[in-house]
Amino acid sequence: MEYNIKDISLSPKGKLNIEWAKQQMPVLTLIEQRFSRQKPLKNITIGACLHVTKETANLMIALKNGGADIALCASNPLSTQDDIAASLVKDFDIPTFAIKGEDKTTYYQHIKQVLKKNPVITMDDGADLVSALHKESKQRTKEIIGSTEETTTGVIRLKAMEKKGFLRFPAIAVNDSLTKHMFDNRYGTGQSSIDGILRATNILLAGKVFVVAGYGWCGRGVALRAKGMGARVIVTEVDPIKALEAVMDGFEVLKIAKAAKIADIMITATGNKHVIGKETIDKIKDAAIIANTGHFNVEIDLEYLNSKTKNKRVIRENLEEYRLKNGKKIYLLGEGRLVNLASAEGHPAEVMDMSFANQALASEYLVKNKGKLKSKVYVLPKQIDRLIAKLKLKAMGTATDRMTLEQKKYVSTWNEGT
Ligand code: ADE
């Protein structure tokens, strides 16, 4: 079997971590049990480009037990957990191409190695596989049943491709399921980004001025959790509705260049480029900590930061000091890559349970609807979303009420007023 990982001898540690995560993933486990019986993915090759974590490992194992042939590469050069990659190869015979800290050339070589397996379904976190496939031959994209996409940034890329008429196969925006973004993006990013900041710095958050750029689902989660730990949270936004929501949620909203003057910590969660840009970098307070939790490492203008830097040194893992020519210092976390995966372990398994239940059911949905879907971006049907929520609630031991017949009737009529 072909693979490229850091060190196969790490597999025992990886196996235990995979087992630990599985314990917190009851919904994916139920799906895996059904997949093992029914084999809905028989004769299907799936190429996955996802963060290689203990949670992803459980998704890969579920798909394999569903009958699929799998190949996996990393969706970010810094997010791979090398012990997990080793266990996937050694214990589960899953061809894996991922090494934490791999350079850009290796990253793209790994994507090519996955595509060499000729997948008919691709599974992306950031749309790099779809993008690479569209750069290959037209014939190749014709063989694809469809693709699934995990993250907001990837969905934005896919929708741009659809709008321009470039997209050549159907794509399921897994991110857009409610059981994905309302939980993974908010509570997952909220907790894991704080976790990343703390593992890199071990600072006290209470009393710090903590600036969150972007008040989408991820930004909301980070702001909520930072507030919960006693930080004075400031939000920056470009969207007036999101800014208004942040104000009414009790946060101060400022322009980013102004916020930079007082921030102890700044974190970007926007999906956009150079959010901590030239003006902000020039105004940033001495000894501020900056980090990004968006998908790509473009949110902080690193080129500009480097051009203003006299010298830099690594203080500890994932914490780099930039000494600027103007005499100030800035501390960059995890090279400006998503801090929750670069400097911590990503979202906890409990939320990835729902995200990856959506991924597993999306791949089954693509197989069931082979040839029926257009080259468009789709959301999974509401029934699938609700089923995942129901299973999760059940696993958590929580019950919901049912509408009475009278109530059902009331909400389906229009003529009963005061
Ligand atoms: N994205 C964020 N957290 C993740 C995790 N734990 N596994 C896979 N992808 C992730």
Residues whose N, C-alpha, C, O or C-beta is under 5 A from the ligand:
A	BS01	ADE	H51 T53 E55 T56 E345 G346 H347 M352
